[in-house]
Amino acid sequence: MPRIDTVHSPIGPLHLALSGDALCGARFDAPFAGVRASNSVGERLRAYFAGHLGALDDVLIEMNGATFQRRVWEALRAIPPGKRGRMASWRAFCGRTRERWAPPTARTRWAWPFPVIA
């Protein structure tokens, strides 16, 4: 059973689920089922919301998804806080330089399961 925590963010409660020391889920809509416990990820998120943008840099994440999904999520995590990337760079990084490609949206079935952490 995962350990869970809730962090108060500027846009509402952010619910966390951890497997060992790795974040395995985060969402705003409803708490996860599990054992409530304070953890380092929750503390780092609190620091991030207090203005310490580098607080999330080395948070361990258990990324459960297809190979392509994991590559995109890893690329998102490589962008420094406050910076942005170019779509051409994304396509090249993800190995999709020749075909047309639209970035994922919140409506896709594999939307980013870790809001904020990216």
Buried (B, 14 or more C-beta within 10 A) or exposed (E): EBBBBEBEBEEEEBBBBBBEEEBBBBBEEEBBEBEEEEBEBBEBBBBBBEEEEEBBEEBEBBBEEEEEBEBBBEBBBEEEEEEEEEEEEBBEBBEEEEEEEEEBEEEEEEEBBBBBBB
